[in-house]
Amino acid sequence: MSYFIFTKDLDNVDGTLYRIAENLSDFNNLNISKENYKIIEDSENNFNLVKYKTKYASKYNQNDINYIDTQIKFLNWDELNNYISNVKKEIKCFLDNNPNNSLKSKWDSYYIQLNTLTESQFTFPLNKSLEQYFKDQEQPSLNPLQLP
């Protein structure tokens, strides 16, 4: 099972998704006070839809998650590079503040992977998320919502 972590006590409020965890091990490594969040178990399929940004978990009602379709499109390198820069900032913050987290090496590697990207690797417009692009290239792919 996968885990979706929402802001607690905000049933039917859009935009309350905080984190996602692919499995129990990732869930147990999250840097959160679990009692402060609404945690919903769901399928690996729904996890992957959110991870690769085909769908977004917009809100929850009790233990049901409302998923909405998304369309990702990067028109040019500047747009994609801006997204990459923002993701790198989030990862760097985690890495700097969690030197002993068991998932640190995975995120270190992903950070390095993001640093090696160049415009010439992509064809624009890119009609998919960066996460889906990596999956299609058979490269490691992580969503910022997976950050511990």
Summary of the structure (lengths in Angstrom):
residues: 148
radius of gyration: 15.6
end to end distance: 17.3
largest distance: 45.8
contacts: 398
relative contact order: 0.18
helix: 42%
strand: 22%
